Amino acid sequence: MSNPFARIVEPLDAKQPLKKFFNLTKLEDARYARLPFSVRVLLEAAIRNCDEFLVKRGDVENILNWKVVQHKNVEVPFKPARVILQDFTGVPAVVDFAAMRDAVKKLGGDPEKINPICPADLVIDHSIQVDFNRRSDSLQKNQDLEFERNKERFEFLKWGSQAFKNMRIIPPGSGIIHQVNLEYLARVVMDQDGYYYPDSVVGTDSHTTMIDGLGVLGWGVGGIEAEAVMLGQPISMVLPEVVGYKLLGNPQPLVTSTDIVLTITKHLRQVGVVGKFVEFFGPGVAQLSIADRATIANMCPEYGATAAYFPVDEISIGYLIQTGRDKEKVTCMKKYLEAVGMLRDFKNSSQDPDFTQVVELDLHTVVPCCSGPKRPQDKVAVSDMKNDFESCLGAKQGFKGFQVSPDRHNSIVKFNFEGRDFELAHGSVVIAAITSCTNTSNPSVMLGAGLLAKKAVEAGLTVKPYIKTSLSPGSGVVTYYLRESGVMSYLSQLGFDVVGYGCMTCIGNSGPLPESVVEAITQGDLVAVGVLSGNRNFEGRVHPNTRANYLASPPLVIAYAIAGTVRIDFEKEPLGINALGKKIFLKDIWPTRNEIQAVERQFVIPGMFKEVYQKIETVNESWNALDAPSDKLYTWNPKSTYIKSPPFFDGLTLALQTPKTIEDAYVLLSFGDSVTTDHISPAGNIARNSPAARYLTSRGLTPREFNSYGSRRGNDAVMARGTFANIRLVNKFIDKQGPQTIHFPSGETLDVFDAAERYRQAGHPLIVLAGKEYGAGSSRDWAAKGPFLLGVKAVLAESYERIHRSNLVGMGVIPLQYLPGEDAGTLGLTGRERYTIIIPDRLKPQMNVQIKLDTGRSFHAVMRFDTDVELTYFHNGGILNYMIRKMAS
């Protein structure tokens, strides 16, 4: 059927009549000019894709009527312009695509129909680890090890780039996904199939929101949902409320973009923006560079919103030129955005749209800060760090407590490292990492770190040799301008050599600590510290031996590395004493904003970006040398411990199965609040005493060959065994942290996988009980796939993080939510009961269902299928089953 809005199509330039666009201003609807700019992107996509089947006229009307319907849980479809993946989530996506091709063929369909329709970019950035540091050849050695460990995965991905159309692979060693997206992949305005339209993206990483800082609407989705988008399906989403975040004033001279984002993160967590868009406006936005805005947008998952949008303005246009984009194309982009009313002037308040609510921040009130020791929203002013850490030491075990007895607060453990004697205490820094696209994408904080390093070295300061220091830039451009500006050598002298181009320490790929350091930490049961310029610091994420982890700007990472402890008051205590006996304070070496801006203007230039990115797909010789099969159907290797055909589609038929009541389910695990996907999904190194280790050992591997869980996401047998395997897991059934639970029929305490396997063999279904914010954190699809493979049929929680709930739906696991005012405590649930969840024949979105206990009691909960489309997926046993049936028929 033709598009009912074809009447508003016109050429952008009369000289190019075949280059058209949907001119939304020709709707002649006064509501359009009052819509938040982020909602205008949703509207344009709905109008352009309106076919009265997947996208209907009624959907367009609902979006136009956003101001009225935003509170009514109205479902709308959204077709993003493109999809972006990183390799940890990309490998299982390509595995699923390969397995779906097999399934479609078995059902009599054409397997090549399983092919990306929506353009997809996959950036390999999650595989490299900090195995080597503090040496000039660290980069090469870490990259060599990366290929040694991941050759099979990389060959598989290279097969995928050849077997599937419309899929581009950015090889390892190129940078971090979100920084590469910002500096290179983002189009801002798409020019495709004869039409101009706003660039938009969904990604299999929750920090996809970073691109919102450039005016490209984007957010993280589950790998399962991303696969459906790649196959041409729209995202079904509830039309969001939009919180207007008004920025006023100017930042103080010593404040960095990191300080601003940590302040905003705490503020918006308090406001409550889960499931909402945040759109930034106000004159303060004009004071922020695109890199500053991208830093703020990057941490959107940490404050819980779906998107954190900065509309395109003149600064955005300037950034495109600075990063080497084609000037003629940029001119067309600007012309298009002006034509459709999507170019913003933040100083012009008459452009301010309607918002659900408005909250404000005066940038002048922001002070230097960190966040921690266990959550990104727990902001601590740098001036309070010493007192705050010492308070956390003795506080009750929790997000702000380690429950160390007062008599041990000043414990000291002596140890020897490389022939020299040192001491460790509570608060000692053992990891200092300049890492993550959150900050390495921002020249001001990176050059600030470089200038601070230069001043520190010139003042005679050093970093203790046992501290694991590292610098992992998000793109080669960073190294380029650090080297050209003359600060790279000073960073190296303090131990901050480039160790790789990838996420590294930010995602837990921090590599091993020196054995003598680990022994000292263990001997003293010390609360050792990691300081990193990342976006996540959940317990157990950065390194098993750093119980406290603080997020900080790159200059502060260096400062704490020099100090060697977080138990320091920089205003009163010196960083160190130089060879002449002079006390050197942080204020003595902290660079001014004017110093940083002068260096940035001189050395961050378009030619750098062009030189780095024009060869990004071919520069890695190890990747070029990989030999990948050319068949359209993948030939699975039964001996592989990396790539395995998943069991998700075993026994799948074209006929739908009627959902059945879940009878007499046992509770596998019972949790409190803020259980993250880091707790659920396999991540980090594979512990030698774990079920996954036993499986790999049975396949003939030695511990040295285990690699990480992330690298083995293409093997369901490893991932199922690593689900709920986090050493910091707090299960109410067990009186200590660890990946264990009680198998109630026998009363035995077992590893979680072993208990689930016992239940499976006996034919018992399982559920999980949880508190608030279940599934917070990264958008890991294995946090849903893993529980599914363990036999978990439903999760009962007080609330969910958006992406994880979507992933559970995508795997056919029922997300149940307590009724308002109820929880496990008010209902008297111990988790030792058996649960029967009544599934009615006729389901509707967000309906209440009855749950009966074997004690004779019952209660109701909300079945969190929020839309009719999600119910369709549930009836099919998950979104991928739905797509296979659709393609096969």
Secondary structure as UniProt FT lines:
FT   TURN            4..5
FT   HELIX           6..8
FT   STRAND          9..11
FT   TURN            14..15
FT   TURN            17..18
FT   STRAND          20..22
FT   HELIX           24..27
FT   TURN            30..31
FT   HELIX           32..34
FT   HELIX           37..48
FT   HELIX           57..64
FT   HELIX           66..69
FT   TURN            70..73
FT   STRAND          75..78
FT   STRAND          82..86
FT   HELIX           87..106
FT   TURN            107..108
FT   HELIX           111..113
FT   STRAND          120..123
FT   TURN            136..137
FT   HELIX           138..163
FT   TURN            165..166
FT   STRAND          167..170
FT   TURN            172..173
FT   HELIX           177..180
FT   HELIX           181..185
FT   STRAND          189..192
FT   TURN            193..194
FT   STRAND          195..198
FT   STRAND          200..203
FT   HELIX           206..214
FT   STRAND          217..220
FT   HELIX           223..230
FT   TURN            231..232
FT   STRAND          235..238
FT   STRAND          242..248
FT   TURN            253..254
FT   HELIX           257..271
FT   TURN            274..275
FT   STRAND          277..281
FT   HELIX           283..287
FT   HELIX           290..298
FT   HELIX           300..303
FT   STRAND          307..309
FT   HELIX           314..322
FT   TURN            323..324
FT   HELIX           327..339
FT   TURN            340..341
FT   TURN            346..347
FT   HELIX           349..351
FT   STRAND          357..362
FT   HELIX           363..365
FT   STRAND          369..371
FT   TURN            376..377
FT   STRAND          379..381
FT   HELIX           382..384
FT   HELIX           385..394
FT   TURN            399..400
FT   HELIX           406..408
FT   TURN            409..410
FT   STRAND          412..417
FT   TURN            418..419
FT   STRAND          420..425
FT   TURN            426..427
FT   STRAND          428..434
FT   HELIX           437..440
FT   HELIX           443..458
FT   TURN            459..460
FT   TURN            465..466
FT   STRAND          468..471
FT   HELIX           476..484
FT   TURN            485..486
FT   HELIX           488..493
FT   TURN            494..495
FT   HELIX           504..507
FT   HELIX           515..524
FT   STRAND          529..532
FT   TURN            539..541
FT   TURN            544..545
FT   STRAND          548..551
FT   HELIX           554..563
FT   TURN            570..572
FT   STRAND          576..577
FT   TURN            579..580
FT   STRAND          583..584
FT   HELIX           586..589
FT   HELIX           593..603
FT   HELIX           606..613
FT   TURN            614..618
FT   HELIX           621..624
FT   TURN            638..639
FT   HELIX           647..649
FT   TURN            650..651
FT   STRAND          662..670
FT   HELIX           677..680
FT   TURN            688..689
FT   HELIX           691..698
FT   TURN            699..700
FT   HELIX           703..705
FT   HELIX           710..712
FT   TURN            713..714
FT   HELIX           716..722
FT   TURN            723..724
FT   TURN            727..728
FT   TURN            732..733
FT   STRAND          740..743
FT   TURN            744..747
FT   STRAND          748..751
FT   HELIX           752..761
FT   TURN            762..763
FT   STRAND          766..769
FT   TURN            772..773
FT   HELIX           782..790
FT   STRAND          792..797
FT   HELIX           802..810
FT   TURN            811..812
FT   STRAND          814..818
FT   TURN            820..821
FT   HELIX           824..827
FT   STRAND          835..837
FT   TURN            845..846
FT   STRAND          848..853
FT   TURN            854..855
FT   STRAND          858..863
FT   HELIX           868..875
FT   TURN            876..877
FT   HELIX           879..888
//
